[in-house]
Amino acid sequence: MNENRRLTIEVVEDELRISIGISTLAFATENYPDELGLWKDGTHLRVTDKQQWAKDVSGALEHDEHDGTTPVHLLLDEAMRKAAEDGSDAVEFVEASDE
């Protein structure tokens, strides 16, 4: 694997893979544009341990809420909705009674 790998989303055989190199993740963290006001006190993050930071971010992505959803579930839900609404030829809209 390449720690500088850019964010990639690909289909490999029978898997959807989302990957990013840990150095790329650290760079993105340290250069996060703060338009959303994430750090209201004007501070920035500096990654001191890329491997541990990647593990911590991974844990946050897998953290489930009381209803069992995770940030990854929400990401996939939104991506599936967007792909269908954008006219994917791989799905069709059917009435609930047609199932």
C-alpha positions in Angstrom: 0.0 0.0 0.0 1.0 3.6 -0.6 0.8 6.0 2.4 0.5 8.9 -0.1 -2.4 7.3 -2.1 -5.1 9.8 -2.9 -8.7 9.1 -1.9 -10.0 6.4 -4.2 -13.3 4.7 -4.6 -13.2 1.6 -6.8 -15.0 -1.6 -7.6 -12.5 -4.6 -7.3 -14.1 -7.9 -8.2 -17.0 -8.2 -5.7 -16.1 -5.3 -3.4 -16.6 -1.6 -3.3 -13.3 -0.2 -1.8 -12.8 3.2 -0.4 -9.2 3.9 0.5 -6.8 6.7 1.3 -3.2 6.7 2.3 -2.4 7.6 5.9 -0.1 10.4 4.9 -2.8 11.8 2.6 -5.3 11.6 5.5 -2.8 13.4 7.8 -2.3 16.1 5.1 -6.0 16.5 4.7 -6.4 16.8 8.5 -3.7 19.5 8.8 -5.0 21.4 5.8 -8.7 21.2 6.6 -10.4 24.3 5.3 -12.3 25.6 8.3 -15.3 27.2 6.4 -17.6 25.1 8.6 -16.2 26.5 11.8 -15.1 23.1 13.1 -12.5 24.6 15.4 -14.1 27.8 16.7 -11.1 28.9 18.6 -9.0 29.3 15.5 -6.7 26.3 16.3 -5.6 23.7 13.8 -4.7 20.1 14.1 -1.2 18.7 13.7 -0.9 14.9 13.3 1.8 13.5 15.5 1.2 9.8 14.8 -0.2 9.1 11.3 -0.8 5.4 12.0 -2.7 6.0 15.2 -4.6 8.9 13.7 -5.8 6.6 10.9 -6.9 4.1 13.4 -8.8 6.7 15.4 -10.5 8.1 12.3 -11.4 4.5 11.3 -13.0 4.0 14.7 -15.0 7.2 14.3 -16.3 6.0 10.9 -17.4 2.7 12.5 -18.9 4.3 15.7 -22.6 3.4 15.8 -25.3 5.5 17.2 -28.2 4.2 19.3 -30.0 3.1 16.2 -27.0 1.2 14.8 -26.1 3.7 12.1 -22.5 4.8 11.5 -21.1 7.7 9.5 -20.3 5.2 6.8 -23.9 4.0 6.6 -25.0 7.7 6.2 -22.3 8.2 3.5 -23.4 5.1 1.6 -27.1 6.0 1.9 -26.5 9.4 0.5 -24.3 8.1 -2.3 -26.9 5.4 -3.3 -29.7 8.0 -3.4 -27.6 10.4 -5.5 -26.6 7.6 -8.0 -30.2 6.6 -8.4 -31.4 10.2 -8.8 -28.6 10.9 -11.3 -30.1 8.2 -13.6 -28.0 5.1 -13.0 -28.9 2.5 -15.6 -28.2 -0.2 -12.9 -31.4 0.3 -11.0 -35.0 1.0 -11.6 -37.7 2.6 -9.5 -40.6 0.2 -8.7 -43.7 0.6 -6.7 -43.6 -1.0 -3.3 -46.5 -3.3 -4.3 -44.4 -4.6 -7.3 -41.8 -6.3 -5.2 
